[in-house]
Amino acid sequence: MRENKLLRLLAALDRKEMTRFRELAHSPYFNKHKDLRALIAYLSDQYPNFHTEACTRPAIAAAIFVDEPYDQRKLALVFTYALRLFDLFLSVEQYRQTEGLHQLLLLQALRIKKQYVQYEKVLKESEDFWNAQHTTDHTHYDYSYRLAAEANNYYNQIERRRTDHSIQLKQNNLDKFYILEKLKDACEMQVRRTILNVDYSARMLESVLREVGDNAAVYAGEPLILLYYQIYCMVTQHENTHYFNALQTLQQHEAGIAKQELYYIYNYFQNYCIQQINKGEEQFLGEIFKLYQAQLSQGLLVEDGYLSEWHYKNITTTGIRLGEMDWVRQFIEAYRDRLPPESLDNAYRFNLASYYYATHQYDQVLNLLTQVEYSDLRYNLGAKALLLRTYYDLDEYETLCSLTQSFLLYLRRDKLLADFQREGHKNLFKFARQAARIRTLLGFAKTEQIRQEVNKLRQDINATTTVFNKSWLLEKITELENSLDMPIL
């Protein structure tokens, strides 16, 4: 029964949600079917252990159809009713969590029932509530438009000849909502174009861009619209001035933007920084580090109480590249217990090993990497690359060659590995082995011969498009050049 649709859905609930579903099932307003109440009560008692013998079909049937022979069709029918009730439960839960929806539906019902005194009271309360909000996101514009539209419907219904601004408010808020949604979608479309082989049609976008661009003073009072306009310029024109303009707007108005909206906005800034770093603009390492710190301080990277292991890794790597060793060490320890339980040990050990490598504590690196489980491909690749660098710095030439040989064989055999990953790691290991071999020649081969080999290796690395840890390789080439007292070419 563990593959049963209803049990799979119930397993996705938390304990409080399971309890609320049971309460809904026992409410005669929502359900009058006694067998269905018995089924939900029984499953609630078993939650979350739906894979035991107690959740087989015969066991469930015996619990809800007491002293009756087993009837598969009768049980299946109750399960069908339960699925329908579950759909209703999810709708009610979403209704309860959608801010403003209750007031809109209440206003509509009061207007239909012609309860105008109560209608105007609720309308005034709703308008006051939303006008007092200190944070803005796209739902704020959406609700403001819908509320004005409802007020305009009320004005048309009562047929009073009086001054009313609801239709103007409706138009103003519709414009804002439309412009914001067009800009947000345009930004997302542009990002997807860089990832997927797909194109999008965005009719009316040029009109929106012209409207905001030609009326900057007007939209200065709508910082979220202005910000997404600047982000769109940033992701399409790839000029750093757009990044810094958008970042300045964010910093000025951050306190007034809803948390979920901030999460998406910061993603655009991070992606831009990563693109610039990949182009060799090292100043954006510092920029992305500040973005990470800002998000950590606001809890934007923590979801359901946990920090993603990949955020953990990216932040650690960025801090190390900037030489912020004290900060990195504190971060690794401070967020260890915020990692998802299933990945805590691997993520902690791998990132601590990265820290120890950066601080030249190589014995600690080797000790930690032997404890990392390589079931996840990303940890496997990352750990092997870190081992390679450690063996190089320890001057363990034979061990490095052995690792390289086995890893290159692994790359050839793994058919699921993306070509980009395969090529980048293959070149890293190949060039590192060549550099290590050249280093063994120091003091034995002629200086001119070594100089020629080092020079060719540098040229080969620079001429190769896909090389992981390229900056590390070039650093090792520089060390070889310095050992020969030769100028850097």
Helices and strands as residue ranges (DSSP letters): H 5-11, H 15-25, H 34-46, G 53-55, H 57-64, H 72-97, H 101-112, H 116-131, H 138-158, H 166-195, H 205-214, H 216-219, H 223-237, H 240-253, G 254-256, H 259-278, H 283-298, E 302-303, E 306-307, H 309-321, H 325-334, G 336-338, H 344-358, H 362-369, H 377-393, H 397-413, H 419-441, H 447-463, H 470-483
